[in-house]
Amino acid sequence: MSSETTPIATSARPLETPQLLTDPFLQAPGPDSVRVVWFTEFAGDRHQVTWGDRLQHRVLANSTRLSHTREDGRSNLPPAVAARQPEGTTVWARPIWRHEAIVAGLEPGQRVPYRVASWLGNRVVESQTFTLAAQAPPGQPLRILLTSDHQLKPMVAANLQQVAQTIGAIDGVLLAGDLVNVPDRASEWFDDAMGGAFFPCLQGRAVRSLHGTVYRGGALIQHAPLFTALGNHEVMGRLGQATDLNGEFNDAIPRWAAQQLAGDRPLSATELLDRSFNTHTYDQILTPLGEPGRHYYATSLGDVRLVVLSVAQAWRSPMLTGDRPGRFREGQPADSQSWGWGQHIFESIAPGSPQDQWLQAELASPAFRQARYRVVMLHHPPHTLGDNSVPPFTDPVQAIDRNATGQITAVRYSYPRDRDWIAQHLSPLLEAAGTDLVLYGHSHLWNRFQTGRTHYLETSNVGNSYGAAWGDRVRPGLPPAGSGFDRPDYVPLGDPNGLEPIAPTLAPDRDPATGEPLPYLASNEISAFSILDTATGQVTSYRVDPRQPDRPAEPFDRFTLGGP
Ligand SMILES: [Fe+2]
């Protein structure tokens, strides 16, 4: 029942009183089943879910230890956790166990109580009682939260608290990537001392102070299944090369580059992951819904066919000086071991790639074609006013300068727009298939677009914003004219892929000078969330003001899915 995959760090102290590290949450609903997942800091002796109207059914959990969860000097640890740091370490393994039980035999549309319990010797710790349900059948009206880019940002707890207070019970959460900042840092998921870690915010157990109010987040995923897309913040880089976890996070290089650096000997599968990038912690925390090693999948909930894609690339600094690997150049051109290889793509969506072939088959399937609502979720924005749609989403083109003796003097990268795999290939494909909604994140703002039947929505101003490239605010990070790195492919204002942003229909922000509605929300005072109501097909976006904790979230935009 319980298995340990790696030894416990030597000075980890036994926990005196067993506690759950999280409340349980729901994953991977099937026609008559759903998975219940929770975490502890002890292996324990038995872990179980009891469920049913009288909690009369019982099912045991399968338990595994997370293999790569660690802490370091940049962790924000509660004192009791910090006290467990082994002496003399700077990065240390933090043992955490995941428990997953499959609750099966559920009736479609039936919602029943459940709770979980974990035993450590003769001591037991139980959760409160929550409710679960199998996959919602077609025709069942659902309210689905659309969100992304939590990353422990300041307003997330207030945002999710207002989801619970204003909307009440929800039936599903779609999270378009970037759940935390550094995925192997355990405290970012479970107990960051600032009070705004990932699970506490989504489970109503945050303790995040903002403007004199302590926000608790919302108890959402104990009752509603969570579906996520892979963002760039779900990916860790090369193991053991950096001195802390942030350095390791920033040190992802392409698989082919890792093999090239290794020479003629073919790397094993494990070596290849260790020497390029990996998603171990993300894959172990969330129940994988795709094929092993793939982060794209499709599922149905109620009248929604949900297609989730893996569209993310390594983020690199736009700095044109310094010795760090950058977006446009390598800082240490003579040393290929330290190259970052630009903003390389983690999982290809290029024409003919495995993901593309899978997607084409899914878009042609009866499940997609016959769905009332066709929703596609990915991380990288197809259309946005945010910073992160530039440069184009494509494989970096490398150019190497050498001196007269053949030594490398500069390594440069460009990103040709005519090879932007999202704009040139993916968006036309999704639009031709009659996709109703494309949901994404990455730029930390709210904006939306429409072409034909297809709506594009970025509702990622959840915890903070990085601003909108609109009016006189050009995108930061673009190479200046005449720098040798500037290209007409890099668009300083508006949507680089040519759509006009749509101003919020209900209560837009206004330009202070002209009074004109602003076609975005980009704020570090106000956050946003969106709800898809499948009874009506309406997508309503709400604004949350954490300075006014008693004021309900206010709808500021609404549009309706479905078309000819
Ligand atoms: Fe991102």
Boltz pocket constraint, residues with backbone or C-beta under 6 A from the ligand:
constraints:
  - pocket:
      binder: B
      contacts: [[A, 178], [A, 231], [A, 232], [A, 233], [A, 379], [A, 441], [A, 442], [A, 443]]
      max_distance: 6.0
